[in-house]
Amino acid sequence: MDNEPGAAVLSIFEQLIDRIKQMSPKNSGGKPINTRVYSQLTLGMPISPDDYARPWTPIGGSSLAQQFAGGRPGTLPGAAPGGGTEPGVPSPTLPVLRSLEAAWKTALLGRTMLQVVKDDDYREYPTGRHLDFAYESLIMGMRAPPATELSDELKARIKAAERVLYTFDEEGNRIGKTEVHANYLRNVIAAEDARTTLDMARAAANRNPEKLEAFPFTSIPLINAVNRAQEAILAEGGDRVEAAFDTLNAIGVPVQAHMIAKAKREFEAWNLGLTGVPSKIPYSFILPTNWCDPDQPEGFSRLQVTQRDYQSFTNFNQTSGSQFSWHQRAERNSGGGAVSFGFMAFGGRHSSSESSAGWQSSSNAQFRNSFSQSAKGLTIDLEYGLCTIMRPWLISDLFYMRKWTMAEMEKGDISDGTIDGQVNDPHKLLPMIPQQFLVVRNVRISAEEWGADGNQLEERYGSAQGSTMSDQSEFGAAGGVCLGFINFGGTASHAQSSASGQGSQFESRSGSGFFGTTFKNNTLTIKGAQIVAFLSDIVPVSPPE
């Protein structure tokens, strides 16, 4: 076999993509529902735990526990007795600041918006679009159908209930609460306070054996206080107030109006100020929470490809659609030369050790056949996992409602509900929503014989890396090395490298060098995680009318 590395990466393509696509939604007959789009990156998007690990959450979590000594609120570690920070001790607010930054970067990842494709290509909009902006515009423009006309009998019941609850001016406008309504609210609050006092006394008794033994007697005044408060509610017209509320609540509103209003409230509740500037961003999180930490295996599966697995891949004609698309993109960016699967160099022709890459545009990376593909008897071992983007601010139930319209839009202007009808269409407001992404990490590649390629890998990732690379013309000028979509990065240090989207999608501290890639004992190892594909769901026909 002339190109074993190429055959090995074809085998990885086949097994990974088949496993992932088998997880697509199916109908009752077991056939896949054709509403899921797979978007394969040309190069894996490198992920640093420093960027995304242990993000801030609204309920606290690990970042808050780390803030305090022993995981409890109290004296901050490093805080001086009179305030401030002890000399030589890091600021006690640093863990929280880092967790806020991780939450912000996760939110940026959660607003990624991609184009609908059929060739499994990862393709963003040319000038960049944002999922949260499109969704907010959608809910603000949604229109519920008009409510049906109420009968005269129902109107009379509503008017009678409102007279119990509210006072009105001469023009019939509400101007306040009635006395019976105000008394009811005060009595309800008093009853809640009495019940809280009883519950707190019971909790205190449970922590003290002597108080617990006497509680059947000491609780009598507290129980009586609860009963008196409940009686006061009824004695002062509470039953009339509750009956009036029941009448008004039973009238009902169109379900579309209720769902639209609730979606707006949820979006505003989760639209948070994570950055310290007067701008908000919707909060998102990723499951499993250890997705970016290569040292935590929970939730990830292993895939191993050996010579026996890839020996059937003898030429490019046996590749799948995803593989063919990847190969076409790499060859388009090869400077006119043919590109084969296997190890390749990528990056700018005149790049130095300080490198950067916009991974949303990784299809523009320059590929070159700097390797002879001489390695034999390869074994590739890696971890992979599907990670889910959770967006509590996005209420997808809206797309399954009927009889709603959109201001200044026709049926299907948001999404026509199909893949074919929306391929490369920049005009649909929200044709699909990225739901998951595929992460590959802890990659190990060994070979029975590396040949000339082993010398190049040793120079770049071995113990003497960087000592001779600057004088090499083509290989040294490349930003990094890849095996198909698996990105091994370059030689840049963590501080010198950067990767960013279009100021909006996502950012990484390093574009190529933070992986810690090594070539030792004839094994090429990359411990870091990288996103290699996104899976998105097509939005149902919207608006439906």
DRENMAR-433340 format. One record per residue (C-alpha): residue number from 0; residue in three letters; z, y, x. Coordinates in steps of 0.05 Angstrom, whole numbers, plus 5000, padded with zeros to 4 digits. Layout:
// residues N
REC   n res    w    v    u
REC NUM ALA    Z    Y    X
...
// end
This chain:
// residues 545
REC   n res    w    v    u
REC   0 MET 5000 5000 5000
REC   1 ASP 4977 5065 5032
REC   2 ASN 5025 5114 4998
REC   3 GLU 5091 5081 4982
REC   4 PRO 5129 5147 4971
REC   5 GLY 5077 5167 4920
REC   6 ALA 5083 5101 4884
REC   7 ALA 5158 5107 4884
REC   8 VAL 5158 5175 4852
REC   9 LEU 5108 5149 4799
REC  10 SER 5157 5094 4783
REC  11 ILE 5213 5145 4776
REC  12 PHE 5170 5187 4730
REC  13 GLU 5154 5127 4686
REC  14 GLN 5225 5101 4680
REC  15 LEU 5260 5168 4671
REC  16 ILE 5211 5196 4621
REC  17 ASP 5208 5132 4581
REC  18 ARG 5284 5128 4577
REC  19 ILE 5290 5200 4555
REC  20 LYS 5234 5199 4504
REC  21 GLN 5263 5136 4473
REC  22 MET 5322 5179 4453
REC  23 SER 5277 5223 4409
REC  24 PRO 5293 5226 4334
REC  25 LYS 5262 5170 4292
REC  26 ASN 5247 5163 4218
REC  27 SER 5273 5108 4173
REC  28 GLY 5217 5063 4196
REC  29 GLY 5237 5070 4269
REC  30 LYS 5177 5113 4289
REC  31 PRO 5189 5176 4330
REC  32 ILE 5187 5242 4291
REC  33 ASN 5136 5285 4327
REC  34 THR 5179 5347 4331
REC  35 ARG 5207 5342 4402
REC  36 VAL 5174 5376 4462
REC  37 TYR 5187 5351 4533
REC  38 SER 5179 5405 4587
REC  39 GLN 5177 5379 4658
REC  40 LEU 5191 5427 4715
REC  41 THR 5145 5424 4775
REC  42 LEU 5206 5429 4821
REC  43 GLY 5278 5413 4802
REC  44 MET 5319 5475 4787
REC  45 PRO 5378 5473 4836
REC  46 ILE 5447 5479 4806
REC  47 SER 5509 5499 4845
REC  48 PRO 5578 5481 4817
REC  49 ASP 5600 5550 4842
REC  50 ASP 5555 5580 4789
REC  51 TYR 5572 5538 4728
REC  52 ALA 5635 5496 4739
REC  53 ARG 5698 5508 4698
REC  54 PRO 5671 5565 4655
REC  55 TRP 5717 5609 4613
REC  56 THR 5726 5586 4541
REC  57 PRO 5755 5623 4480
REC  58 ILE 5814 5574 4478
REC  59 GLY 5832 5580 4551
REC  60 GLY 5820 5514 4585
REC  61 SER 5825 5497 4659
REC  62 SER 5810 5567 4683
REC  63 LEU 5871 5595 4648
REC  64 ALA 5916 5538 4671
REC  65 GLN 5895 5550 4743
REC  66 GLN 5914 5623 4736
REC  67 PHE 5988 5609 4731
REC  68 ALA 6036 5570 4774
REC  69 GLY 6047 5501 4743
REC  70 GLY 5993 5515 4691
REC  71 ARG 6040 5559 4649
REC  72 PRO 6041 5634 4636
REC  73 GLY 6093 5667 4679
REC  74 THR 6092 5695 4750
REC  75 LEU 6022 5697 4777
REC  76 PRO 6013 5661 4844
REC  77 GLY 6004 5713 4897
REC  78 ALA 6034 5769 4856
REC  79 ALA 6083 5814 4893
REC  80 PRO 6152 5827 4861
REC  81 GLY 6135 5899 4847
REC  82 GLY 6064 5885 4823
REC  83 GLY 5999 5880 4862
REC  84 THR 5983 5825 4911
REC  85 GLU 6020 5799 4971
REC  86 PRO 5985 5813 5038
REC  87 GLY 5935 5759 5057
REC  88 VAL 5939 5725 4989
REC  89 PRO 5875 5724 4946
REC  90 SER 5877 5763 4881
REC  91 PRO 5909 5722 4825
REC  92 THR 5854 5745 4778
REC  93 LEU 5800 5712 4820
REC  94 PRO 5799 5644 4783
REC  95 VAL 5791 5679 4716
REC  96 LEU 5736 5724 4743
REC  97 ARG 5699 5664 4770
REC  98 SER 5707 5628 4703
REC  99 LEU 5680 5689 4666
REC 100 GLU 5620 5691 4713
REC 101 ALA 5607 5617 4701
REC 102 ALA 5611 5628 4626
REC 103 TRP 5562 5686 4631
REC 104 LYS 5512 5644 4672
REC 105 THR 5519 5587 4623
REC 106 ALA 5504 5636 4566
REC 107 LEU 5442 5659 4604
REC 108 LEU 5419 5586 4609
REC 109 GLY 5433 5578 4534
REC 110 ARG 5385 5634 4516
REC 111 THR 5325 5601 4551
REC 112 MET 5263 5603 4507
REC 113 LEU 5201 5562 4523
REC 114 GLN 5130 5557 4498
REC 115 VAL 5106 5498 4456
REC 116 VAL 5063 5452 4499
REC 117 LYS 5030 5384 4491
REC 118 ASP 5020 5368 4565
REC 119 ASP 5095 5362 4581
REC 120 ASP 5091 5425 4624
REC 121 TYR 5150 5472 4632
REC 122 ARG 5123 5539 4609
REC 123 GLU 5159 5603 4594
REC 124 TYR 5128 5663 4560
REC 125 PRO 5089 5707 4610
REC 126 THR 5136 5766 4605
REC 127 GLY 5198 5728 4584
REC 128 ARG 5229 5718 4516
REC 129 HIS 5301 5705 4495
REC 130 LEU 5327 5656 4444
REC 131 ASP 5386 5698 4421
REC 132 PHE 5342 5760 4411
REC 133 ALA 5293 5721 4368
REC 134 TYR 5348 5688 4327
REC 135 GLU 5386 5753 4315
REC 136 SER 5321 5786 4292
REC 137 LEU 5310 5727 4245
REC 138 ILE 5378 5729 4210
REC 139 MET 5375 5804 4203
REC 140 GLY 5307 5800 4168
REC 141 MET 5321 5740 4122
REC 142 ARG 5320 5753 4047
REC 143 ALA 5354 5711 3995
REC 144 PRO 5321 5703 3926
REC 145 PRO 5347 5751 3873
REC 146 ALA 5406 5728 3830
REC 147 THR 5392 5707 3759
REC 148 GLU 5412 5753 3702
REC 149 LEU 5482 5739 3675
REC 150 SER 5495 5727 3602
REC 151 ASP 5534 5779 3560
REC 152 GLU 5592 5731 3553
REC 153 LEU 5597 5722 3629
REC 154 LYS 5592 5797 3641
REC 155 ALA 5650 5808 3593
REC 156 ARG 5693 5757 3630
REC 157 ILE 5678 5790 3697
REC 158 LYS 5696 5859 3670
REC 159 ALA 5762 5833 3641
REC 160 ALA 5780 5800 3708
REC 161 GLU 5764 5863 3747
REC 162 ARG 5810 5904 3701
REC 163 VAL 5867 5858 3720
REC 164 LEU 5855 5868 3794
REC 165 TYR 5828 5939 3805
REC 166 THR 5832 6011 3782
REC 167 PHE 5769 6051 3770
REC 168 ASP 5748 6124 3769
REC 169 GLU 5712 6158 3711
REC 170 GLU 5645 6132 3737
REC 171 GLY 5668 6060 3739
REC 172 ASN 5676 6054 3815
REC 173 ARG 5734 6015 3845
REC 174 ILE 5786 6061 3876
REC 175 GLY 5846 6015 3887
REC 176 LYS 5888 5955 3866
REC 177 THR 5927 5950 3801
REC 178 GLU 6003 5947 3805
REC 179 VAL 6003 5874 3785
REC 180 HIS 5953 5859 3840
REC 181 ALA 5993 5897 3893
REC 182 ASN 6058 5861 3871
REC 183 TYR 6023 5795 3877
REC 184 LEU 6001 5808 3949
REC 185 ARG 6072 5830 3969
REC 186 ASN 6102 5768 3936
REC 187 VAL 6052 5721 3969
REC 188 ILE 6069 5751 4038
REC 189 ALA 6144 5743 4023
REC 190 ALA 6133 5670 4004
REC 191 GLU 6094 5657 4068
REC 192 ASP 6149 5689 4110
REC 193 ALA 6202 5647 4075
REC 194 ARG 6163 5583 4088
REC 195 THR 6152 5602 4161
REC 196 THR 6226 5615 4171
REC 197 LEU 6242 5546 4142
REC 198 ASP 6190 5512 4187
REC 199 MET 6215 5547 4250
REC 200 ALA 6287 5527 4234
REC 201 ARG 6265 5455 4225
REC 202 ALA 6228 5456 4292
REC 203 ALA 6290 5486 4327
REC 204 ALA 6334 5432 4296
REC 205 ASN 6288 5377 4321
REC 206 ARG 6301 5401 4393
REC 207 ASN 6377 5402 4384
REC 208 PRO 6414 5338 4360
REC 209 GLU 6473 5378 4334
REC 210 LYS 6430 5425 4293
REC 211 LEU 6388 5367 4269
REC 212 GLU 6450 5331 4242
REC 213 ALA 6472 5392 4203
REC 214 PHE 6402 5412 4180
REC 215 PRO 6407 5380 4111
REC 216 PHE 6462 5431 4096
REC 217 THR 6440 5491 4137
REC 218 SER 6370 5488 4107
REC 219 ILE 6393 5497 4035
REC 220 PRO 6392 5574 4037
REC 221 LEU 6323 5573 4069
REC 222 ILE 6296 5525 4017
REC 223 ASN 6325 5569 3962
REC 224 ALA 6291 5629 3993
REC 225 VAL 6224 5594 3989
REC 226 ASN 6235 5575 3916
REC 227 ARG 6256 5646 3897
REC 228 ALA 6194 5674 3930
REC 229 GLN 6149 5626 3891
REC 230 GLU 6184 5644 3826
REC 231 ALA 6174 5718 3840
REC 232 ILE 6099 5708 3844
REC 233 LEU 6097 5680 3773
REC 234 ALA 6149 5727 3745
REC 235 GLU 6109 5789 3764
REC 236 GLY 6042 5767 3736
REC 237 GLY 6016 5725 3792
REC 238 ASP 5986 5675 3745
REC 239 ARG 5942 5730 3714
REC 240 VAL 5919 5753 3783
REC 241 GLU 5901 5683 3804
REC 242 ALA 5863 5670 3739
REC 243 ALA 5824 5734 3750
REC 244 PHE 5806 5712 3821
REC 245 ASP 5784 5644 3795
REC 246 THR 5738 5677 3745
REC 247 LEU 5704 5721 3797
REC 248 ASN 5698 5665 3848
REC 249 ALA 5668 5618 3796
REC 250 ILE 5610 5665 3782
REC 251 GLY 5574 5643 3845
REC 252 VAL 5519 5675 3887
REC 253 PRO 5452 5645 3910
REC 254 VAL 5466 5594 3964
REC 255 GLN 5415 5628 4008
REC 256 ALA 5454 5694 4006
REC 257 HIS 5519 5658 4024
REC 258 MET 5488 5621 4082
REC 259 ILE 5453 5682 4110
REC 260 ALA 5517 5723 4106
REC 261 LYS 5557 5667 4140
REC 262 ALA 5504 5660 4195
REC 263 LYS 5510 5735 4210
REC 264 ARG 5586 5731 4214
REC 265 GLU 5583 5671 4261
REC 266 PHE 5533 5705 4306
REC 267 GLU 5576 5767 4312
REC 268 ALA 5639 5726 4323
REC 269 TRP 5609 5688 4382
REC 270 ASN 5573 5749 4411
REC 271 LEU 5621 5765 4468
REC 272 GLY 5629 5814 4525
REC 273 LEU 5630 5768 4585
REC 274 THR 5603 5816 4638
REC 275 GLY 5647 5878 4638
REC 276 VAL 5589 5923 4618
REC 277 PRO 5578 5950 4547
REC 278 SER 5532 5893 4528
REC 279 LYS 5546 5828 4491
REC 280 ILE 5516 5759 4500
REC 281 PRO 5524 5698 4453
REC 282 TYR 5572 5646 4481
REC 283 SER 5543 5577 4496
REC 284 PHE 5570 5516 4532
REC 285 ILE 5543 5451 4560
REC 286 LEU 5564 5380 4546
REC 287 PRO 5586 5340 4584
REC 288 THR 5628 5393 4617
REC 289 ASN 5621 5360 4685
REC 290 TRP 5546 5365 4683
REC 291 CYS 5540 5408 4746
REC 292 ASP 5593 5371 4788
REC 293 PRO 5562 5314 4827
REC 294 ASP 5631 5286 4843
REC 295 GLN 5646 5269 4770
REC 296 PRO 5604 5210 4745
REC 297 GLU 5627 5209 4673
REC 298 GLY 5569 5215 4624
REC 299 PHE 5514 5199 4675
REC 300 SER 5472 5137 4686
REC 301 ARG 5443 5107 4749
REC 302 LEU 5371 5092 4763
REC 303 GLN 5347 5053 4824
REC 304 VAL 5275 5043 4844
REC 305 THR 5257 4992 4898
REC 306 GLN 5192 4968 4929
REC 307 ARG 5187 4913 4877
REC 308 ASP 5191 4965 4821
REC 309 TYR 5136 5011 4848
REC 310 GLN 5088 4962 4879
REC 311 SER 5044 4963 4817
REC 312 PHE 5030 5038 4824
REC 313 THR 4972 5034 4872
REC 314 ASN 4931 5095 4850
REC 315 PHE 4937 5158 4811
REC 316 ASN 4897 5132 4752
REC 317 GLN 4957 5093 4728
REC 318 THR 5000 5155 4716
REC 319 SER 5026 5178 4649
REC 320 GLY 5011 5246 4616
REC 321 SER 5073 5277 4647
REC 322 GLN 5055 5252 4716
REC 323 PHE 4983 5275 4708
REC 324 SER 5006 5345 4687
REC 325 TRP 5053 5350 4746
REC 326 HIS 4999 5328 4795
REC 327 GLN 4950 5379 4767
REC 328 ARG 4999 5436 4775
REC 329 ALA 5015 5416 4847
REC 330 GLU 4941 5409 4865
REC 331 ARG 4925 5477 4834
REC 332 ASN 4976 5508 4881
REC 333 SER 4956 5471 4943
REC 334 GLY 4910 5524 4971
REC 335 GLY 4847 5485 4953
REC 336 GLY 4867 5418 4985
REC 337 ALA 4879 5354 4947
REC 338 VAL 4952 5337 4936
REC 339 SER 4977 5266 4929
REC 340 PHE 5043 5242 4902
REC 341 GLY 5097 5231 4954
REC 342 PHE 5134 5276 5002
REC 343 MET 5107 5347 5005
REC 344 ALA 5126 5414 5034
REC 345 PHE 5130 5474 4988
REC 346 GLY 5144 5548 4992
REC 347 GLY 5113 5612 5019
REC 348 ARG 5067 5609 5080
REC 349 HIS 5107 5662 5117
REC 350 SER 5177 5648 5091
REC 351 SER 5236 5648 5139
REC 352 SER 5305 5617 5135
REC 353 GLU 5322 5668 5082
REC 354 SER 5288 5641 5021
REC 355 SER 5287 5653 4947
REC 356 ALA 5253 5622 4888
REC 357 GLY 5245 5638 4814
REC 358 TRP 5253 5568 4785
REC 359 GLN 5227 5589 4717
REC 360 SER 5160 5599 4754
REC 361 SER 5165 5537 4797
REC 362 SER 5094 5518 4776
REC 363 ASN 5072 5574 4825
REC 364 ALA 5103 5540 4885
REC 365 GLN 5054 5527 4942
REC 366 PHE 5048 5453 4959
REC 367 ARG 5021 5425 5024
REC 368 ASN 5008 5355 5049
REC 369 SER 5051 5362 5112
REC 370 PHE 5072 5288 5110
REC 371 SER 5034 5226 5128
REC 372 GLN 5067 5185 5072
REC 373 SER 5081 5132 5125
REC 374 ALA 5149 5109 5098
REC 375 LYS 5152 5036 5079
REC 376 GLY 5201 4995 5037
REC 377 LEU 5233 5054 5000
REC 378 THR 5294 5049 4955
REC 379 ILE 5310 5110 4912
REC 380 ASP 5378 5113 4878
REC 381 LEU 5399 5171 4833
REC 382 GLU 5442 5193 4775
REC 383 TYR 5412 5224 4713
REC 384 GLY 5439 5250 4648
REC 385 LEU 5418 5288 4586
REC 386 CYS 5460 5350 4577
REC 387 THR 5465 5385 4510
REC 388 ILE 5466 5460 4501
REC 389 MET 5518 5478 4448
REC 390 ARG 5508 5544 4413
REC 391 PRO 5562 5557 4361
REC 392 TRP 5528 5623 4343
REC 393 LEU 5463 5589 4321
REC 394 ILE 5466 5560 4250
REC 395 SER 5405 5515 4246
REC 396 ASP 5421 5497 4173
REC 397 LEU 5384 5561 4155
REC 398 PHE 5318 5530 4171
REC 399 TYR 5328 5476 4118
REC 400 MET 5340 5524 4061
REC 401 ARG 5287 5534 4007
REC 402 LYS 5263 5597 3972
REC 403 TRP 5280 5649 4025
REC 404 THR 5232 5700 4053
REC 405 MET 5228 5746 4113
REC 406 ALA 5216 5820 4114
REC 407 GLU 5144 5837 4135
REC 408 MET 5128 5763 4150
REC 409 GLU 5086 5710 4117
REC 410 LYS 5100 5636 4108
REC 411 GLY 5102 5601 4176
REC 412 ASP 5105 5665 4219
REC 413 ILE 5170 5642 4251
REC 414 SER 5147 5570 4259
REC 415 ASP 5094 5528 4224
REC 416 GLY 5136 5465 4236
REC 417 THR 5084 5430 4280
REC 418 ILE 5069 5421 4354
REC 419 ASP 4993 5424 4349
REC 420 GLY 4992 5489 4310
REC 421 GLN 5036 5527 4359
REC 422 VAL 5013 5506 4428
REC 423 ASN 5011 5567 4473
REC 424 ASP 5018 5613 4412
REC 425 PRO 5057 5675 4434
REC 426 HIS 5062 5705 4364
REC 427 LYS 5110 5657 4330
REC 428 LEU 5180 5687 4328
REC 429 LEU 5219 5622 4340
REC 430 PRO 5174 5561 4343
REC 431 MET 5223 5515 4379
REC 432 ILE 5294 5512 4406
REC 433 PRO 5313 5480 4473
REC 434 GLN 5368 5430 4456
REC 435 GLN 5378 5389 4519
REC 436 PHE 5360 5387 4592
REC 437 LEU 5353 5329 4641
REC 438 VAL 5396 5332 4703
REC 439 VAL 5383 5290 4766
REC 440 ARG 5436 5288 4821
REC 441 ASN 5464 5248 4879
REC 442 VAL 5396 5225 4902
REC 443 ARG 5393 5175 4960
REC 444 ILE 5327 5153 4991
REC 445 SER 5326 5099 5045
REC 446 ALA 5268 5063 5077
REC 447 GLU 5258 5001 5119
REC 448 GLU 5210 5042 5162
REC 449 TRP 5201 5118 5160
REC 450 GLY 5146 5126 5210
REC 451 ALA 5124 5196 5229
REC 452 ASP 5154 5225 5166
REC 453 GLY 5223 5206 5190
REC 454 ASN 5214 5252 5250
REC 455 GLN 5199 5311 5205
REC 456 LEU 5258 5296 5159
REC 457 GLU 5304 5289 5220
REC 458 GLU 5282 5357 5246
REC 459 ARG 5295 5391 5179
REC 460 TYR 5356 5354 5152
REC 461 GLY 5384 5316 5212
REC 462 SER 5437 5337 5262
REC 463 ALA 5388 5382 5299
REC 464 GLN 5360 5417 5238
REC 465 GLY 5334 5487 5249
REC 466 SER 5329 5482 5325
REC 467 THR 5254 5471 5328
REC 468 MET 5229 5489 5259
REC 469 SER 5214 5563 5272
REC 470 ASP 5155 5547 5318
REC 471 GLN 5121 5496 5274
REC 472 SER 5063 5526 5236
REC 473 GLU 5054 5493 5169
REC 474 PHE 5116 5451 5159
REC 475 GLY 5162 5503 5188
REC 476 ALA 5135 5558 5144
REC 477 ALA 5149 5518 5081
REC 478 GLY 5210 5535 5039
REC 479 GLY 5231 5463 5029
REC 480 VAL 5212 5390 5016
REC 481 CYS 5203 5352 4952
REC 482 LEU 5188 5282 4929
REC 483 GLY 5150 5295 4865
REC 484 PHE 5196 5338 4822
REC 485 ILE 5258 5320 4863
REC 486 ASN 5274 5382 4904
REC 487 PHE 5308 5372 4971
REC 488 GLY 5309 5446 4987
REC 489 GLY 5300 5481 5053
REC 490 THR 5343 5498 5112
REC 491 ALA 5371 5565 5087
REC 492 SER 5446 5573 5085
REC 493 HIS 5484 5585 5020
REC 494 ALA 5493 5659 5033
REC 495 GLN 5419 5670 5051
REC 496 SER 5387 5636 4992
REC 497 SER 5380 5658 4921
REC 498 ALA 5344 5638 4857
REC 499 SER 5338 5678 4794
REC 500 GLY 5300 5681 4729
REC 501 GLN 5268 5744 4702
REC 502 GLY 5334 5780 4700
REC 503 SER 5352 5744 4636
REC 504 GLN 5345 5669 4636
REC 505 PHE 5389 5640 4690
REC 506 GLU 5412 5652 4761
REC 507 SER 5433 5606 4817
REC 508 ARG 5468 5625 4881
REC 509 SER 5418 5588 4922
REC 510 GLY 5345 5571 4914
REC 511 SER 5340 5516 4965
REC 512 GLY 5394 5508 5017
REC 513 PHE 5461 5496 4983
REC 514 PHE 5447 5424 4967
REC 515 GLY 5476 5397 5031
REC 516 THR 5415 5352 5041
REC 517 THR 5423 5306 5101
REC 518 PHE 5381 5255 5137
REC 519 LYS 5427 5206 5171
REC 520 ASN 5423 5132 5187
REC 521 ASN 5352 5130 5159
REC 522 THR 5376 5155 5091
REC 523 LEU 5356 5221 5059
REC 524 THR 5413 5245 5015
REC 525 ILE 5418 5303 4967
REC 526 LYS 5485 5308 4933
REC 527 GLY 5472 5369 4889
REC 528 ALA 5448 5371 4817
REC 529 GLN 5382 5397 4792
REC 530 ILE 5351 5408 4724
REC 531 VAL 5284 5374 4721
REC 532 ALA 5263 5379 4648
REC 533 PHE 5281 5410 4580
REC 534 LEU 5277 5377 4511
REC 535 SER 5264 5423 4452
REC 536 ASP 5260 5413 4377
REC 537 ILE 5207 5446 4334
REC 538 VAL 5236 5492 4281
REC 539 PRO 5217 5472 4209
REC 540 VAL 5167 5514 4171
REC 541 SER 5198 5584 4168
REC 542 PRO 5198 5624 4126
REC 543 PRO 5182 5571 4074
REC 544 GLU 5151 5622 4026
// end
